[in-house]
Amino acid sequence: MYTRIVVALDGSEFAEEVIPRAARIAEQIAAALSFVRIAERTGDMVAAEEYVHELARRHGAEGRAVVARGSVSNAIMGEVDRVPGSLAAITARGRGGIGTAMLGSVAREYVQASHDPVLVYRPKGRVPADLGPVTTVLLPVDGTPRSESMSGEAAEWARALGATLQVVQVLDLRHLDTSGIDVTEDSYVRSRAKAIAERYGVEVEWEVLHGDPVDALVNHLKGRSDVLVVMATRSQPVLRAAVLGSVTSGLMHGANVAAIVQAATA
């Protein structure tokens, strides 16, 4: 498991919303917390250093400011690679909120370019006053190798956090002839949960949801902030308009949870 979480910041309150979640997770897995402020110009370094050092002091974290010599995502990757065992934490929306979102595009670029897991959170403009620990790690699966590729990552997170792993499948039967189909069929998700429990030795539950994948998952997570979602997302270059993949992006938009996301080409 990771020994350091690197929180990428752009100086905005939106970007700072990931801090309580990253800090809580770092505390649970006994990882160091590091803040990195990416300056786009050398002339911005003094203000960037003052900002990040003060923020780090308040949260008991390391603070560093670096100049992006190239893309911002590459600068973050360089900071993550500087210390082995580091995990990037990036907001899916940054400076300027809904307008000019520096970290919005950076999150997508980072996931696509690094092919390493990244902690992603889409800020909502509010942070719970007392953010509790993560108690559930949610792994959505859909029968594809892409979705199942995150099974090991999800199991390791559940173990490190002392959380329950919940494997969830969404059955979208709206456009199918359901005559003769058991709409509560759970053989696939049950078998995946059993296989993960046996292989990784973690507590695993399973659940079958129905309807549109995004709506079903968002409703399943409604009112919860104690869940960490672990899922693969598509990495095709065609997804230029989305922050991540369609389901991942929809989940980030509708649910108040963070996600460990990794690009998969399968």
Secondary structure, DSSP 8 states (H G I E B T S, - for coil): --SEEEEEE-S-HHHHTHHHHHHHHHHHTT-EEEEEEEESSGGGHHHHHHHHHHHHHHHT-EEEEEE-SS-HHHHHHHHHHHSTTEEEEEESS-TTTTSS-HHHHHHHHHHHHH-S-EEEE---S---TT-----EEEEEE-SSHHHHTTHHHHHHHHHHHT-EEEEEEEE--TTS--TT--TT--HHHHHHHHHHHHHH---EEEEEEES-HHHHHHHHHTT--SEEEEEEEE--TT--SSSS-HHHHHHHHHSS-EEEEEEE--
